[in-house]
Amino acid sequence: MPLPNICFTALCLTSLLPTLVVGEEFRSLFDGKTLSGWKALDMSYWSVQDSAITAESTTDHPCTSNQFLVWQGGDVADFELKLQFRVRGNGCNSGVQFRSRMNDRGLAIGYQADIYQSGGYLGGVCDELHQRKGPELLTANGKRTVIDEAGKRVATDLGQTAKMKPYPEWNEYHITARGQHMILSINGVRCSELIDQETGHFDLSGILGLQLRSGSPMRVQFKEIQYRSLDQWRCLADSYPPWHTGVQSPHSEPSLFPVPHHQ
């Protein structure tokens, strides 16, 4: 076949393939030295130790209400987040809030990539301070859960579960959110997936924050916090990739902490 025909055929075939335009590169949200760019209602629990964002409660300074340190860079929507964490005490109970909003008491409302010592909560997605029917744990460690418009949940096994490394080892969290599809991995294990289509309850944007859980004395640390927006990902063959629903969130108003949002 003559060369021009080969080139023309290759061009035609290429034009049939979807082309993704990738958004920004990963960028660090924490400088390893200060809490610049992060705020909490009560900063007395938060500091930088071991080059990590550190939250700590003690018998002398107990935590009686959940505390959240919120990134001040604006709301996140479609994004990818990678970080390292370690925790001791209080059941190793903590989490990463995303696409959430803050109420006037400084409490987060919305999705949480959960941290727990073991079991279904570790690596699962919770709906913090939820008002929907059913448990707060929307999808558990080792599960892929689809929630339909009416709130019906169907969970299937992923065939693997995440485990937390013993303290003082560091764990890796990888969170990806694209449209109504969320994927969580811990230490390289894809441990949960959620497709949330429940009318009036799913969120497509909101704040990003870190949790110190109320209760017994504990210490949780976060470092190497790497973020990139996926908002600019587009498929030239159609408007959105298959995982993007294009549905607007019922809670998509700006929610940069510490400005409160009332329900």
DRENSEZA-629907 format. One record per residue (C-alpha): z, x, y; residue number from 1. Coordinates in Angstrom, 3 decimals. Layout:
<atom w="Z" u="X" v="Y" seq="NUM"/>
...
// end
This chain:
<atom w="0.000" u="0.000" v="0.000" seq="1"/>
<atom w="-0.824" u="1.433" v="3.444" seq="2"/>
<atom w="2.143" u="2.698" v="5.411" seq="3"/>
<atom w="1.892" u="0.121" v="8.244" seq="4"/>
<atom w="2.201" u="-2.698" v="5.680" seq="5"/>
<atom w="5.294" u="-1.057" v="4.158" seq="6"/>
<atom w="6.915" u="-0.824" v="7.572" seq="7"/>
<atom w="5.996" u="-4.429" v="8.391" seq="8"/>
<atom w="7.411" u="-5.657" v="5.047" seq="9"/>
<atom w="10.664" u="-3.710" v="5.541" seq="10"/>
<atom w="11.003" u="-5.109" v="9.046" seq="11"/>
<atom w="10.546" u="-8.669" v="7.789" seq="12"/>
<atom w="13.118" u="-8.225" v="5.018" seq="13"/>
<atom w="15.589" u="-6.667" v="7.423" seq="14"/>
<atom w="15.208" u="-9.562" v="9.822" seq="15"/>
<atom w="16.360" u="-11.939" v="7.095" seq="16"/>
<atom w="19.725" u="-10.164" v="6.690" seq="17"/>
<atom w="22.696" u="-11.141" v="8.848" seq="18"/>
<atom w="23.705" u="-8.403" v="11.280" seq="19"/>
<atom w="27.322" u="-8.034" v="12.351" seq="20"/>
<atom w="28.172" u="-6.691" v="15.759" seq="21"/>
<atom w="31.621" u="-5.124" v="15.450" seq="22"/>
<atom w="34.173" u="-5.495" v="18.236" seq="23"/>
<atom w="36.484" u="-2.824" v="19.538" seq="24"/>
<atom w="37.801" u="0.139" v="17.592" seq="25"/>
<atom w="41.427" u="0.324" v="16.492" seq="26"/>
<atom w="43.816" u="1.218" v="19.307" seq="27"/>
<atom w="47.513" u="2.017" v="19.322" seq="28"/>
<atom w="49.920" u="-0.567" v="20.765" seq="29"/>
<atom w="52.917" u="1.787" v="20.672" seq="30"/>
<atom w="53.117" u="5.258" v="22.200" seq="31"/>
<atom w="55.851" u="6.461" v="19.818" seq="32"/>
<atom w="58.208" u="7.275" v="22.700" seq="33"/>
<atom w="58.939" u="4.186" v="24.804" seq="34"/>
<atom w="58.874" u="0.385" v="24.635" seq="35"/>
<atom w="56.241" u="0.268" v="27.356" seq="36"/>
<atom w="54.068" u="-2.805" v="26.854" seq="37"/>
<atom w="56.722" u="-4.664" v="24.838" seq="38"/>
<atom w="59.422" u="-7.103" v="25.988" seq="39"/>
<atom w="62.172" u="-9.253" v="24.495" seq="40"/>
<atom w="64.504" u="-11.835" v="25.962" seq="41"/>
<atom w="67.417" u="-9.536" v="25.034" seq="42"/>
<atom w="66.359" u="-5.887" v="25.033" seq="43"/>
<atom w="69.808" u="-4.679" v="23.911" seq="44"/>
<atom w="68.751" u="-4.840" v="20.251" seq="45"/>
<atom w="65.580" u="-2.780" v="20.750" seq="46"/>
<atom w="65.057" u="0.951" v="21.130" seq="47"/>
<atom w="62.855" u="3.822" v="19.986" seq="48"/>
<atom w="64.275" u="5.968" v="17.184" seq="49"/>
<atom w="62.473" u="8.229" v="14.707" seq="50"/>
<atom w="59.308" u="7.682" v="16.801" seq="51"/>
<atom w="59.436" u="4.012" v="15.803" seq="52"/>
<atom w="60.230" u="0.701" v="17.458" seq="53"/>
<atom w="63.733" u="0.014" v="16.188" seq="54"/>
<atom w="65.728" u="-3.219" v="16.120" seq="55"/>
<atom w="69.331" u="-3.101" v="14.973" seq="56"/>
<atom w="72.283" u="-5.447" v="14.680" seq="57"/>
<atom w="75.815" u="-4.282" v="13.861" seq="58"/>
<atom w="79.265" u="-5.734" v="13.391" seq="59"/>
<atom w="80.003" u="-4.804" v="17.013" seq="60"/>
<atom w="76.682" u="-6.192" v="18.249" seq="61"/>
<atom w="75.761" u="-9.022" v="15.853" seq="62"/>
<atom w="72.497" u="-10.930" v="15.958" seq="63"/>
<atom w="73.310" u="-14.644" v="15.949" seq="64"/>
<atom w="69.829" u="-15.865" v="16.867" seq="65"/>
<atom w="66.443" u="-14.466" v="15.855" seq="66"/>
<atom w="65.141" u="-11.880" v="18.304" seq="67"/>
<atom w="61.490" u="-11.139" v="19.063" seq="68"/>
<atom w="59.869" u="-8.183" v="20.774" seq="69"/>
<atom w="56.527" u="-9.364" v="22.145" seq="70"/>
<atom w="53.472" u="-7.284" v="22.956" seq="71"/>
<atom w="52.491" u="-7.760" v="26.612" seq="72"/>
<atom w="48.772" u="-7.135" v="26.159" seq="73"/>
<atom w="47.874" u="-10.832" v="25.982" seq="74"/>
<atom w="47.193" u="-13.336" v="23.237" seq="75"/>
<atom w="45.540" u="-12.315" v="19.976" seq="76"/>
<atom w="42.913" u="-14.482" v="18.278" seq="77"/>
<atom w="40.591" u="-12.978" v="15.653" seq="78"/>
<atom w="42.081" u="-9.558" v="14.984" seq="79"/>
<atom w="43.065" u="-6.843" v="12.534" seq="80"/>
<atom w="46.479" u="-5.170" v="12.632" seq="81"/>
<atom w="47.827" u="-2.204" v="10.698" seq="82"/>
<atom w="51.396" u="-0.913" v="10.957" seq="83"/>
<atom w="54.155" u="0.804" v="9.017" seq="84"/>
<atom w="57.628" u="-0.636" v="8.580" seq="85"/>
<atom w="60.920" u="-0.020" v="6.826" seq="86"/>
<atom w="64.056" u="-2.125" v="6.775" seq="87"/>
<atom w="67.571" u="-2.166" v="5.360" seq="88"/>
<atom w="70.337" u="-4.773" v="5.332" seq="89"/>
<atom w="70.288" u="-8.569" v="5.680" seq="90"/>
<atom w="67.982" u="-9.024" v="2.677" seq="91"/>
<atom w="65.366" u="-6.849" v="4.393" seq="92"/>
<atom w="64.424" u="-10.009" v="6.268" seq="93"/>
<atom w="62.011" u="-9.546" v="9.181" seq="94"/>
<atom w="58.394" u="-10.265" v="10.060" seq="95"/>
<atom w="55.397" u="-9.924" v="12.353" seq="96"/>
<atom w="54.595" u="-12.951" v="14.508" seq="97"/>
<atom w="50.952" u="-13.603" v="15.318" seq="98"/>
<atom w="49.051" u="-16.386" v="17.064" seq="99"/>
<atom w="52.464" u="-17.735" v="18.027" seq="100"/>
<atom w="54.090" u="-19.024" v="21.198" seq="101"/>
<atom w="57.580" u="-18.650" v="22.656" seq="102"/>
<atom w="59.955" u="-21.459" v="23.507" seq="103"/>
<atom w="62.476" u="-21.410" v="26.354" seq="104"/>
<atom w="65.171" u="-19.967" v="24.058" seq="105"/>
<atom w="63.087" u="-16.887" v="23.293" seq="106"/>
<atom w="62.234" u="-18.077" v="19.786" seq="107"/>
<atom w="58.771" u="-17.731" v="18.297" seq="108"/>
<atom w="56.857" u="-20.725" v="16.969" seq="109"/>
<atom w="53.903" u="-20.124" v="14.673" seq="110"/>
<atom w="52.542" u="-17.807" v="12.019" seq="111"/>
<atom w="54.684" u="-14.989" v="10.659" seq="112"/>
<atom w="53.572" u="-12.256" v="8.290" seq="113"/>
<atom w="56.836" u="-12.164" v="6.400" seq="114"/>
<atom w="58.956" u="-9.195" v="5.387" seq="115"/>
<atom w="61.588" u="-9.673" v="2.696" seq="116"/>
<atom w="63.166" u="-7.579" v="-0.045" seq="117"/>
<atom w="61.103" u="-9.195" v="-2.824" seq="118"/>
<atom w="59.704" u="-12.463" v="-4.132" seq="119"/>
<atom w="57.400" u="-15.028" v="-2.605" seq="120"/>
<atom w="58.312" u="-14.363" v="1.028" seq="121"/>
<atom w="57.360" u="-10.676" v="0.958" seq="122"/>
<atom w="53.786" u="-10.566" v="2.232" seq="123"/>
<atom w="53.561" u="-14.323" v="2.589" seq="124"/>
<atom w="52.674" u="-16.353" v="5.683" seq="125"/>
<atom w="55.435" u="-18.537" v="7.163" seq="126"/>
<atom w="55.200" u="-21.135" v="9.890" seq="127"/>
<atom w="58.200" u="-20.154" v="12.017" seq="128"/>
<atom w="60.086" u="-23.181" v="13.397" seq="129"/>
<atom w="57.412" u="-25.386" v="11.844" seq="130"/>
<atom w="57.120" u="-29.123" v="12.358" seq="131"/>
<atom w="54.667" u="-29.868" v="9.575" seq="132"/>
<atom w="55.485" u="-31.470" v="6.239" seq="133"/>
<atom w="56.289" u="-29.148" v="3.362" seq="134"/>
<atom w="58.021" u="-25.774" v="3.225" seq="135"/>
<atom w="57.761" u="-23.177" v="5.983" seq="136"/>
<atom w="56.195" u="-20.717" v="3.525" seq="137"/>
<atom w="52.523" u="-21.652" v="3.797" seq="138"/>
<atom w="51.301" u="-19.144" v="1.232" seq="139"/>
<atom w="53.388" u="-16.861" v="-0.972" seq="140"/>
<atom w="53.167" u="-13.318" v="-2.273" seq="141"/>
<atom w="50.421" u="-13.353" v="-4.913" seq="142"/>
<atom w="48.865" u="-16.637" v="-3.773" seq="143"/>
<atom w="45.741" u="-17.873" v="-2.015" seq="144"/>
<atom w="46.504" u="-21.207" v="-0.385" seq="145"/>
<atom w="44.127" u="-23.696" v="1.204" seq="146"/>
<atom w="45.640" u="-26.382" v="3.430" seq="147"/>
<atom w="43.255" u="-29.242" v="4.175" seq="148"/>
<atom w="43.079" u="-31.388" v="7.307" seq="149"/>
<atom w="45.679" u="-33.820" v="5.950" seq="150"/>
<atom w="48.139" u="-31.040" v="5.058" seq="151"/>
<atom w="47.543" u="-30.978" v="1.289" seq="152"/>
<atom w="48.141" u="-27.495" v="-0.119" seq="153"/>
<atom w="46.293" u="-26.008" v="-3.077" seq="154"/>
<atom w="47.455" u="-22.556" v="-4.229" seq="155"/>
<atom w="45.741" u="-20.256" v="-6.729" seq="156"/>
<atom w="46.847" u="-16.899" v="-8.114" seq="157"/>
<atom w="45.494" u="-13.669" v="-6.680" seq="158"/>
<atom w="46.511" u="-11.830" v="-9.834" seq="159"/>
<atom w="48.661" u="-9.280" v="-8.020" seq="160"/>
<atom w="51.803" u="-9.132" v="-5.892" seq="161"/>
<atom w="53.155" u="-6.699" v="-3.323" seq="162"/>
<atom w="56.370" u="-4.723" v="-3.732" seq="163"/>
<atom w="58.463" u="-3.080" v="-1.042" seq="164"/>
<atom w="59.156" u="0.620" v="-1.286" seq="165"/>
<atom w="62.840" u="1.590" v="-1.370" seq="166"/>
<atom w="64.426" u="2.659" v="1.919" seq="167"/>
<atom w="63.874" u="5.107" v="3.621" seq="168"/>
<atom w="60.227" u="5.098" v="2.511" seq="169"/>
<atom w="57.696" u="3.482" v="4.836" seq="170"/>
<atom w="55.586" u="0.466" v="3.881" seq="171"/>
<atom w="52.139" u="-0.378" v="5.187" seq="172"/>
<atom w="51.226" u="-3.850" v="6.460" seq="173"/>
<atom w="47.622" u="-4.910" v="7.018" seq="174"/>
<atom w="46.966" u="-8.296" v="8.631" seq="175"/>
<atom w="43.528" u="-9.789" v="9.234" seq="176"/>
<atom w="42.920" u="-13.134" v="10.924" seq="177"/>
<atom w="39.436" u="-14.582" v="11.354" seq="178"/>
<atom w="39.173" u="-18.204" v="12.333" seq="179"/>
<atom w="41.375" u="-20.212" v="10.010" seq="180"/>
<atom w="41.329" u="-17.521" v="7.315" seq="181"/>
<atom w="44.205" u="-15.007" v="7.138" seq="182"/>
<atom w="44.584" u="-12.106" v="4.681" seq="183"/>
<atom w="47.746" u="-10.016" v="4.254" seq="184"/>
<atom w="48.139" u="-6.751" v="2.352" seq="185"/>
<atom w="51.204" u="-4.567" v="1.784" seq="186"/>
<atom w="50.932" u="-0.995" v="0.501" seq="187"/>
<atom w="47.269" u="-1.503" v="-0.320" seq="188"/>
<atom w="47.808" u="-4.693" v="-2.345" seq="189"/>
<atom w="46.175" u="-7.864" v="-1.090" seq="190"/>
<atom w="49.182" u="-10.120" v="-1.545" seq="191"/>
<atom w="48.369" u="-13.395" v="0.192" seq="192"/>
<atom w="45.594" u="-15.430" v="1.740" seq="193"/>
<atom w="45.738" u="-18.575" v="3.818" seq="194"/>
<atom w="43.066" u="-20.994" v="4.953" seq="195"/>
<atom w="44.841" u="-23.386" v="7.293" seq="196"/>
<atom w="42.898" u="-26.477" v="8.336" seq="197"/>
<atom w="45.809" u="-28.866" v="8.898" seq="198"/>
<atom w="45.067" u="-31.019" v="11.929" seq="199"/>
<atom w="47.448" u="-30.421" v="14.814" seq="200"/>
<atom w="49.181" u="-27.453" v="13.220" seq="201"/>
<atom w="46.845" u="-24.474" v="12.783" seq="202"/>
<atom w="46.609" u="-21.915" v="15.590" seq="203"/>
<atom w="43.683" u="-19.711" v="16.553" seq="204"/>
<atom w="45.417" u="-17.654" v="19.251" seq="205"/>
<atom w="48.849" u="-16.702" v="20.519" seq="206"/>
<atom w="51.324" u="-13.892" v="21.005" seq="207"/>
<atom w="51.940" u="-10.880" v="18.776" seq="208"/>
<atom w="55.574" u="-9.952" v="18.161" seq="209"/>
<atom w="58.136" u="-8.263" v="15.929" seq="210"/>
<atom w="61.239" u="-9.971" v="14.544" seq="211"/>
<atom w="64.883" u="-8.986" v="14.214" seq="212"/>
<atom w="66.423" u="-11.570" v="11.901" seq="213"/>
<atom w="69.794" u="-13.117" v="12.670" seq="214"/>
<atom w="72.588" u="-12.688" v="10.142" seq="215"/>
<atom w="74.208" u="-9.663" v="8.544" seq="216"/>
<atom w="73.876" u="-6.212" v="10.135" seq="217"/>
<atom w="70.417" u="-4.730" v="9.628" seq="218"/>
<atom w="67.907" u="-2.216" v="10.888" seq="219"/>
<atom w="64.135" u="-2.629" v="10.980" seq="220"/>
<atom w="61.589" u="-0.141" v="12.282" seq="221"/>
<atom w="57.866" u="-0.345" v="13.077" seq="222"/>
<atom w="55.449" u="2.470" v="13.861" seq="223"/>
<atom w="51.762" u="3.420" v="13.805" seq="224"/>
<atom w="50.877" u="-0.012" v="15.202" seq="225"/>
<atom w="47.078" u="-0.129" v="15.252" seq="226"/>
<atom w="45.199" u="-3.183" v="16.546" seq="227"/>
<atom w="41.629" u="-4.228" v="17.100" seq="228"/>
<atom w="40.142" u="-7.487" v="18.262" seq="229"/>
<atom w="37.514" u="-9.116" v="16.067" seq="230"/>
<atom w="36.606" u="-11.664" v="18.740" seq="231"/>
<atom w="33.267" u="-9.954" v="19.355" seq="232"/>
<atom w="32.148" u="-10.058" v="15.714" seq="233"/>
<atom w="29.000" u="-12.148" v="15.563" seq="234"/>
<atom w="26.354" u="-12.785" v="12.929" seq="235"/>
<atom w="22.828" u="-12.803" v="14.379" seq="236"/>
<atom w="21.492" u="-14.904" v="11.485" seq="237"/>
<atom w="23.754" u="-17.778" v="12.546" seq="238"/>
<atom w="26.409" u="-18.386" v="15.185" seq="239"/>
<atom w="29.377" u="-17.219" v="13.096" seq="240"/>
<atom w="30.045" u="-15.502" v="9.779" seq="241"/>
<atom w="30.930" u="-17.800" v="6.836" seq="242"/>
<atom w="34.676" u="-17.309" v="7.348" seq="243"/>
<atom w="34.612" u="-18.611" v="10.926" seq="244"/>
<atom w="35.138" u="-22.345" v="11.380" seq="245"/>
<atom w="34.502" u="-22.602" v="15.093" seq="246"/>
<atom w="37.324" u="-25.180" v="15.393" seq="247"/>
<atom w="39.468" u="-25.049" v="18.504" seq="248"/>
<atom w="43.209" u="-24.571" v="18.182" seq="249"/>
<atom w="45.557" u="-27.282" v="19.397" seq="250"/>
<atom w="47.789" u="-24.485" v="20.777" seq="251"/>
<atom w="45.295" u="-22.171" v="22.451" seq="252"/>
<atom w="46.856" u="-22.043" v="25.921" seq="253"/>
<atom w="47.971" u="-18.623" v="27.230" seq="254"/>
<atom w="51.421" u="-17.742" v="25.959" seq="255"/>
<atom w="52.323" u="-14.285" v="27.240" seq="256"/>
<atom w="56.098" u="-13.772" v="26.896" seq="257"/>
<atom w="58.477" u="-14.207" v="28.668" seq="258"/>
<atom w="56.942" u="-17.306" v="30.280" seq="259"/>
<atom w="58.366" u="-20.169" v="28.147" seq="260"/>
<atom w="56.332" u="-22.897" v="26.475" seq="261"/>
<atom w="57.943" u="-26.246" v="25.891" seq="262"/>
<atom w="57.009" u="-28.368" v="22.910" seq="263"/>
// end
